Amino acid sequence: MRLRKVSAEHEAIMFKLGKKYGKGNSFSEQVVSVYLTEVEFNVMATMPGTVARKSRYTVSGGALDVYQNPNSGFAVFEVEFQCESDASNYTPPSFTSQEITHEAQYSGFALSQAAG
């Protein structure tokens, strides 16, 4: 489960609790999110768990996540697609250096575990 506080310039802050259900195939993954009030978020934030902190930027048709904790400065670029064929045919921007879609050690969960 992921507890998230999402803020963007000139937009209201959103609080979400999300659950990923694992990859259905090589690219897709079902995700369910429940939107929370700030009070609910603050209560849940006191529960034990590991933390990964990042800032997300919209770049080149995708999202660039730059981590503060763990691995300060580590960045992951991701794109969401409407179908698997779009994902298969995608050419990433030149600033990317490594394909990590199927690398478990780069998942948000694994990175939060590394932060301990």
C-alpha positions as a printed Julia matrix, in Angstrom:
116×3 Matrix{Float64}:
  0.0    0.0     0.0
  1.2    3.5    -0.76
  0.23   6.62    1.14
  0.75   9.68   -1.03
  0.55  13.43   -0.7
  0.38  14.96   -4.17
  0.93  18.67   -4.63
  1.24  20.73   -7.77
  1.61  24.43   -8.34
 -1.77  26.23   -8.44
 -3.68  23.02   -7.54
 -5.2   21.67   -4.35
 -3.17  19.07   -2.46
 -4.46  15.51   -2.9
 -4.08  12.7    -0.39
 -4.27   9.11   -1.66
 -3.98   5.56   -0.44
 -3.05   3.24   -3.3
 -2.67  -0.48   -3.84
 -0.88  -2.13   -6.74
 -1.95  -5.67   -7.64
  1.1   -6.8    -9.6
  1.83  -7.01  -13.29
 -0.99  -8.52  -15.34
  1.39  -8.93  -18.28
  4.81  -7.6   -19.17
  3.72  -3.94  -19.0
  0.35  -3.43  -17.31
 -0.42  -3.27  -13.62
 -3.78  -2.75  -11.93
 -3.75   0.08   -9.39
 -6.58   1.17   -7.11
 -6.52   4.52   -5.29
 -8.74   5.82   -2.51
 -8.78   9.58   -1.98
 -8.37  10.69    1.63
 -9.0   13.82    3.64
 -5.98  15.54    5.17
 -7.04  14.28    8.6
 -7.22  10.67    7.34
 -3.82  11.07    5.68
 -2.24  12.43    8.85
 -3.62   9.55   10.93
 -2.35   6.96    8.45
  1.04   8.7     8.23
  1.64   7.83   11.89
  1.44   4.1    11.14
  4.67   2.11   10.82
  6.1    1.71    7.36
  9.0    2.58    5.1
  9.25   5.86    3.21
 10.51   6.97   -0.17
 10.35  10.72   -0.83
 10.45  12.12   -4.33
  9.45  15.08   -6.44
  7.62  14.37   -9.7
  8.01  16.53  -12.79
  6.13  16.33  -16.08
  8.78  15.93  -18.79
  8.74  14.71  -22.42
  5.26  13.19  -22.21
  6.02  11.29  -19.01
  6.91  11.72  -15.35
 10.4   12.23  -13.98
 10.66  11.18  -10.32
 13.68  12.62   -8.52
 14.25  10.97   -5.15
 15.28  12.82   -2.01
 15.24   9.66    0.13
 16.71   7.17   -0.49
 19.45   7.8    -3.04
 19.24  11.57   -3.19
 19.27  12.69   -6.82
 18.37   9.25   -8.22
 15.81   9.76  -10.99
 13.31   7.49  -12.72
 11.41   8.44  -15.89
  8.09   6.7   -16.52
  5.37   6.84  -19.12
  1.87   5.37  -19.01
  0.4    3.87  -22.18
 -3.12   3.09  -23.38
 -2.12  -0.37  -24.63
  0.78  -2.81  -24.59
  1.62  -2.26  -28.27
  2.15   1.46  -27.59
  4.56   0.52  -24.79
  6.39  -1.98  -27.0
  6.86   0.59  -29.78
  7.91   3.48  -27.54
 11.31   5.12  -27.98
 12.36   6.87  -24.76
 13.91  10.35  -24.75
 17.67  10.63  -25.11
 18.18  11.68  -21.47
 17.25   8.18  -20.26
 20.14   5.79  -19.76
 18.7    2.4   -18.78
 15.44   0.48  -19.22
 14.26  -0.58  -15.74
 10.63  -1.61  -16.34
 11.28  -5.2   -15.27
 13.96  -4.46  -12.65
 12.37  -5.1    -9.23
 15.1   -3.23   -7.34
 13.86   0.04   -8.87
 10.24  -0.28   -7.75
  8.98   2.3    -5.27
  8.56  -0.49   -2.72
 12.14  -1.72   -3.12
 13.5    1.83   -2.91
 11.51   2.51    0.27
 12.89  -0.71    1.79
 16.41   0.5     1.03
 15.65   3.69    2.94
 14.7    1.53    5.92
